[in-house]
Structure formats: structure tokens, C-alpha cells
Amino acid sequence: MSFIEQARRRQLIEALIEGVAEEGYAGASLAKVAERAAISKSVVVYHFGTKDELVEAAVEQIFGEMRAFIEPRLDAEQTARGQLRAYIGSEFTFLEHNRAKLLAVSYILMNHRDQRGVLYLQERSESAYLKSVIAILKKGQADGEFRSFALVPMATTLMHAINGALAQWVANPKLSLAEYADELITIFDLATRKSSTRATGKAAE
């Protein structure tokens, strides 16, 4: 793929992201992407073939940028506790500075279906998310930092807590994502750590 072709593909992906962020999932149509990019629909089809290919490329780009932002912050932490805190905080920081991308990926994941009617991009993203969080939780338990708990339920609860906070922010941009991040970091720090006070409390009961 030539430099010019790569640049054109990036332009079309950005046009889709902007369109979906402004118009909802309807903005993902090839015709609207072409209109926003000021080119013909045939050019879009030449580079991506189908709407599915363009939408998947956009989702992969957004998640790729998010991974590139989060991973160095995880690598900088030596403990699982630090990694969990960094994971939550850096995800919120990235999305707070990339609202259009959050809106676009949210609308796509909630609406884009395959021929069977399955939200396959949503399933794929949730699976990848759980895998990365479970790895942190498993490390924390193996290193003796975290208490014993079921990994999948804890990771799933964190995923839904973050999604819930982001949904609130989508509905009301004036809400502080930083405050949500701080509270979720505290909640899951307390929920996962080994705590002598927790044991004392149970004994007192």
C-alpha cells in the first residue's frame, strides 16, 4: 500500500468517525462518508470494499490508539495494584480527550451487526477488554497483592462500571470524567486488595 493510499484510508476512517460522532450510526453509511470526505462513493469502495471493512478499520484504529496510550502507563507500574489503577485512570484520560472517538465507537458497537444480526464487534471488544483486565487481576492474586475472588465477575463488573460512567458522560458532557475515574479507582482498589480491616470486620460480626 502506497503512502497516498494509506493517507486516503486514514482520511476515510476519520470521516466515518466524525460522521458517526455527529449523526449517530447513520453517519457510517458509505455515501455519507464519501460526502464528508468530498469524494465519490466509488473511491470509498475502492479502498475498503464494504461498509463492514470501513467500520471495522475505524474501530480497530480507535482501540489501537487507546492501547498505545494505555500500555506505556501499565508498563511503568511494577505492581498489579498500580496497573489496575493506571488502567482505569488512563482509559478515562484518553476518552476525555477524544470524545468524538468515544461517541463513534459507542454508536458502532451498539448498532453494527453481521448478517446473523449479531453485534460481533461488541463481542470482540468485550472479549479483548476482559482478557486484558483479567491478566492484571490474575497477576495481583499470584503475587499476593489481591484477595481471592472470581476473576471474570470482577473484570466484568469493572467493564460495566466504566461503560456506565462513559454513558453518563455521553448524555451529559459537563460531568467530570476525572471524578468518575477517581471513584472507580478507589472502589476497585478496595474491592481487590487484601485488607486486615475487612477480616477484622468479619470477625467482629
Long-range contacts (C-beta under 8 A, 24 or more apart in sequence): 5-47, 8-43, 8-47, 9-47, 9-48, 9-57, 11-37, 12-37, 12-44, 12-47, 12-48, 12-54, 13-54, 13-57, 13-58, 13-61, 16-54, 16-55, 16-58, 16-104, 17-58, 17-62, 17-100, 17-101, 17-104, 18-100, 18-104, 20-58, 20-103, 20-104, 20-107, 20-108, 21-99, 21-100, 21-101, 21-103, 21-104, 21-107, 24-107, 25-107, 25-108, 25-110, 25-111, 25-112, 28-54, 28-55, 28-107, 28-108, 28-112, 30-54, 52-112, 52-114, 55-108, 55-112, 55-121, 56-121, 58-104, 58-105, 58-108, 59-105, 59-108, 59-109, 59-121, 59-125, 62-98, 62-101, 62-104, 62-105, 63-105, 63-125, 63-128, 65-94, 65-98, 65-101, 66-91, 66-94, 66-95, 69-93, 69-94, 70-94, 74-136, 79-140, 79-143, 79-145, 80-136, 80-137, 80-139, 80-140, 80-143, 80-145, 80-146, 81-140, 81-145, 81-146, 81-189, 81-192, 81-193, 83-136, 83-139, 84-133, 84-136, 84-137, 84-140, 84-188, 84-189, 84-192, 85-185, 85-189, 87-132, 87-133, 87-136, 88-158, 88-162, 88-181, 88-184, 88-185, 88-188, 89-181, 89-185, 91-162, 92-162, 92-165, 92-177, 92-178, 92-180, 92-181, 93-177, 93-181, 95-166, 95-177, 96-177, 96-178, 99-173, 102-166, 102-170, 103-170, 106-166, 106-167, 106-170, 126-159, 129-159, 130-155, 130-156, 130-159, 133-158, 133-159, 137-192, 140-192, 144-194, 145-193, 145-194, 146-192, 146-193, 146-194, 147-192, 147-193, 147-194, 147-195, 147-198, 149-191, 149-192, 154-191, 154-192, 158-184, 158-188, 161-187, 161-188
